[in-house]
Amino acid sequence: MRCSELARLLAGANGTSLHYRTAGSGPAVVLLHGVPKTSYHWRHLVPKLTPHHTVVTPDLRGLGDSARPAYGCDSAAMSDDIAALMAHLGHDTYSVVGEDWGAVIGYQLAARHRDHVSALVFAEALFPGFGFEDHTALTRENVSRGMHLWHLGFYFQPDVMRLFAHDVTGHLFDAGHDLAEEVPDEMAEVVLPFLAKQT
C-alpha cells in the first residue's frame, strides 16, 4: 500500500490536534519520526509492516500538518499526545518504533505509559540520562577531548539499551541517519520479527 492510499485524518489529542495516517490490520504499531521530518519519512517502511500490523504514523506536534501550539514541545508532552491519539483510535496496547527525536518521544511513551506499550524500537538517538547529551555541545572542552558528538548517534553504546529492557536486540545498519529511507527492506527484516515476539 502506498502512503497516498493511507487514511489521512486529524484527531484531537492531549489538548492539540495531530495529523496522522493509518493502514493495515493486526497488532498496532505507531511510527514516530524525527526532526525536521514528518510521517512521510516512513513511506517506504509502511507497506512492509501493513500486512502484519495496523500502522499509525502521526506528524508530531509542531511538525507537518499537526497543530503548532506555543507550548508542550517537550518529549513528555509529545509522548502524552501519542498516548492520547492511540487511545482515541482504540488501541489499548501497541508497539512503538521511533527514530531520532521520535525515539526520545517513544522512550518517554514507554516510560510514562508502560501498560500500553508492548515493545520499543529505539533508533538513531541517544538514551537520555546517561550524560551522552553533554557531549553534543560544540565547546572547546568537548572538541579538545575528542568528545564532541557532532552526530547524536555516532558514538551510541549498544549495551546501554540492556539496562532498560528484558529482551534487547541490536542491529547495525550499513546506512546513514535515515534508516526507513535508506534501507527499508533491511529495517523491516529486523523490526518485524522483534514486533512479532511482543504480540
N, C-alpha and C positions, 0 to 999 in steps of 0.2 A: 504494500500500500504506500503510495506516495504521500508526502506531507500535505500536498494540496487536497488530498482526499480525506484528511483527518477532520473530525468535527472541530470547528473553531468557535469557542464560546467565551463568555465573560461571566465571572462569578464574584459575588461579594465574599470577602474572606478577611477576617480579623480587622475590620474597620477600613479596608481598602478594596479595590477591585482588581482581580487578576485575570489576564487573558491566558487561556490555555487551550491545548489541543488534546484530544483523546481518541484512541482507536484500539482495536484488538479485543481479545477476550482471554479470560483466565485470571490468575492471581495478579493483583495490581502492583505496578512499579511506577514510581514517579522519577523523572529525569530532571535534574537541576543543573542548569547551565552556569557558566562563569561570567566574568565581566571582561569586556563590554558586549557580551553576546545576548542572544535571545533563544527561545525554544527552537528556532530554525537550526541551531547548531546540531541538533540531534537527527536531522532529516535522513542521514544515511543509516543510522542505527535503528531507528523506529521500525522500519519494515522487517528487520531481523528479529525483533522482540515481539511484535504483534501476533504472530502465530501461536505464541505461548503465554502471552501476558496482556492484560489491559494496561496500556501505556498512557500516562498522563504527562504532558510536557508543558508546564506553565512558563510564562515570562515572569521572572522575578520582579518584585516591587521596584518601581522606578526604571524598569527596562522594557524594551519592546512596546507592546500595546497595553501593558498593565498600567495602573494609575501611578502617578508620581507624587505621593504625599510629601510634605515638607519634614516629616519626622518618621521614625521607625525603620530606618535603613540599616539597622544593626542585625547581626546574624540571628540573635534570639527572636526578635520581632518577625524577621523574614521566615524563620522556621515555623513560627506560630501561624503565619499566613498559609504555609503549605499544609500544616495540620488541619487548619480550618477548611481549606479547599478540599482536601481528601475526605474529610467528614461530610462536607456538603455533597460530594459526589457519591457518598455511601460506602466508602472504603474504610472498613474498621481496621484492617491490617494491610500493610503494603511494604514493599522493598523500596529502597532509595538508592539511586545512582547519582552521584554528584561529582562535578569536575570544577577545578579552580575555586572560585568563590562559592559555587554551588555545592562543593564538597564540604566547605566550612558550614554552610547552612544545613546540609544533610547531617553533619555531625551533631549540630545543635538540635536538629529534629529528633535524631535517635536518642540523645541525652534527655531532652525535655518531654518527649512523647514515646518513651520506650515501650509502653504497652501496645503501641500501634505499629512500630517499625520492626519488621521481622529480619531485615538484612540491610547492610550499608556497604555500598561500593564507594570508596574514597579515592579519587584520582586527581593528580596534578595540583596538589596543595600540601600545606604543612599542617600537622595537627597543632592546634593552639595549646598553650600552656607548658610547652617544653623549652621555651626560650629561643626556638628557631626564628621567631619573628624579630628578635633583637638584631639579628644579622642581616635583615633586609634593608636597613637604613644605610644610605650611602654616606658613611662617615669616614674620616681619616683613620680612626682606630680599626674599624672593620676591614677596610681595604689593606692597611699595613699588616694586619694579622692574617690576611688571606681568608677572612671570614665573611666577606660581603657576598650575600646571596643575591646575585643580580637577577636570577630567575628563581622564583619561590620554590619550585620543586626540584631544583638541580641537585641539592645535597640531601634529599629526603632519606631518612633512615628507615628501611622496611621493618626492622624489628620492633619499632615503636608501635605499629598498628596493633601487636600481640599483648600489649598492656591493657587494651580496651575491649577485647572480644575473645570468645572461646574458639571460634572457627575462623582462622585468618588465612587467606590465600593471597599470595603476592604474585605479580607478573610484571616483567619488564618488557615494555613495547619498544620496538625499533621505530620510533616516531618522535615528533616534536611535542608541542604542548596541546594539540587538538586531536585527541585520540579518536573521537567519534567522526571527525572529518577525515583524518589521515589513514586510519586502519580500522574502519568499522567492522569488517569481517572478523579480524582477529579479536577485536574488543568483544564482539558478540560471542565468539567461541570461548572466551574466558568468563564473561558475565552470565550467560545462560546456564551453564552447569552450576555455578555458585548460587544463582537465584533458585534453581530447581531444588537444591538441598534445603532451602529455607521454607519451602511451602509444604 
